[in-house]
Amino acid sequence: GSLSERHLMDVRLGELPAWLASCDFSPQGLLGGAQKAWSNYYNKYINVRKGGPAGISMLLAGYCLLSYSWNYQHISK
């Protein structure tokens, strides 16, 4: 894509001044950038998909280990 559409981590060091010049530093542009950053953060760390077989299997494995540790003295005799 064009330089202005790239993320900061995709910009090479030599392209950094041109990328900064293409950014929108108006109050509306800064507000839009902050909203986009918050949306990306929220979707990555807060609004994650819950449930599924992996979560249930980890819960069952944890319960088995906890149950075994509670009954270890009784089982070992």
Secondary structure, DSSP 8 states (H G I E B T S, - for coil): --GGGS-GGGS-GGGHHHHHHHS--SHHHHHHHHHHHHHHHIIIIIS----SHHHHHHHHHHHHHHHHHHTHHHHH-
